[in-house]
Amino acid sequence: MKKVLIITTMVLGNVFGLQAQDTVSISKSSLLEKVTQNLQLKIANQNYQSAKADYKQTRALFLPNISASQTAMVTTNPLMAFGSKLNQEILTPMDFDPNLLNNPKRTQNFATQIEIQQPLINLDGWMGRKAAKAKMDAYGMQTQRTQEYLQLEVQKAYMLLQLAYKAVGVMQKAEGTAQANLKLVENYFKNGMLQKTDVLNVQVRVNEIKNQLAAARSNVQNASDYLAFLLNEDVKGTYKPSETLEADFSAAEIAKVLNENRTDIQAYQKTTEAYKNMLKMQQMSLLPRLNAFGNYQLYDRTIMGFQANGYLLGAQLSWNLFDGMKSYGKIDKAKADFQKAETEADQYKKQSQLELQKAVRQFQDAKNKLTNAQLAWEQSKEAYRIRQNRFAQGLEKTTDVLQSETLMYQKELEYQQTVFEVQFTQLYLQFLN
């Protein structure tokens, strides 16, 4: 028997040691530092980088376009052969012989060209650049708002984990109480003071609590897994919060007026600005454009030769006078998109104001509920204590004691749930403000 006890102690020690190794202690501050690892935030940042790249492309509006090319050609075409010799600056009086002009020999030409195109006046392009800038700013603000939302979500997940551990603690106490009651009832039954049905009722209660405790432990693991998902971490084990869930009203700030400097609202404003500039861009596409161009040519009979050279400079004023109403159709579409963006921004502001007012009422309700929940918990504890004492004196039924015990732990769980609601509502109000 002694050996069995020693072996059992060693096995339990190893089990608890493994559990301790599988538990990772975390704090709220450390979680907030890891928010940048979230996949959703990385996607939002990539959207911003994409918009930034689109804005970078608009530099072509004032920077030159420079290209170089090498062309090789062999021909017996009279015109091309004569022109190639002319470009190579090798014409002689003999080349004007009608027989040679009409039946030239095989002529080869290698041309190297450097070409420059420089935009000068493109009003629609400038509006397009402004639209791209507003779009980039909107994505930047959306990325910042996404980070703020994820900070809220991580704190919520952390509090859910705290609540799950609280529930486990409550159910462990309930299991201990139920086991003590079962032992007491079994002693009374052995002494003939209670019936078998009383023992069975208490055993049913013990099994119920065991099931609830198992479910509470599963909720701990679920909350831990969700927190690991938010942080984009592969944790082998279970997170355990280093702080406990307590009611704290020090961070509460009640603001009934919507803060229009919120990054998501500013993002909607920037989006509207982008569509407005897109409309102006389509309207200005009806105006003429002025662009300069130039090239420098090198010609020779051999590859990469530079026997002859020449250059060309010029400017082009172009004006699309009529394109079959295509431009006017684009203007109408851009106008509709701009009006839609304005309406969506206005709707979002009103919806945000509505959500803020709702959150303010929820916070007040949660504070009132917390006071009542705490009072109900204390009253249920006192009621259970009285019934337990009367039961020990044979003045209460077993079912009444079980109901009182169930109510006591139910009220404790409700109190912890209400603490969570109060704390999260405070954070949500800060997020909305």
Secondary structure, 3 states (H helix, E strand, C coil): CHHHHHHHHHHHHHHHHHHHHHEEEECHHHHHHCHHHCHHHHHHHHHHHHHHHHHHHHHHHCCCEEEEEEEEEEECCHHHHHHHHHHHCCCCHHHHCHHHHHCCCCEEEEEEEEEEEEEEECHHHHHHHHHHHHHHHHHHHHHHHHHHHHHHHHHHHHHHHHHHHHHHHHHHHHHHHHHHHHHHHHHHHHCCCCCHHHHHHHHHHHHHHHHHHHHHHHHHHHHHHHHHHHHCCCCCCEEEECCCCCCCCCCCCCCCCCCCCCHHHHHHHHHHHHHHHHHHHHHHCCCCEEEEEEEEEEEECCCCCCCEEEEEEEEEEECCCCCCCHHHHHHHHHHHHHHHHHHHHHHHHHHHHHHHHHHHHHHHHHHHHHHHHHHHHHHHHHHHHHHHHHHHCCCCCHHHHHHHHHHHHHHHHHHHHHHHHHHHHHHHHHHHC
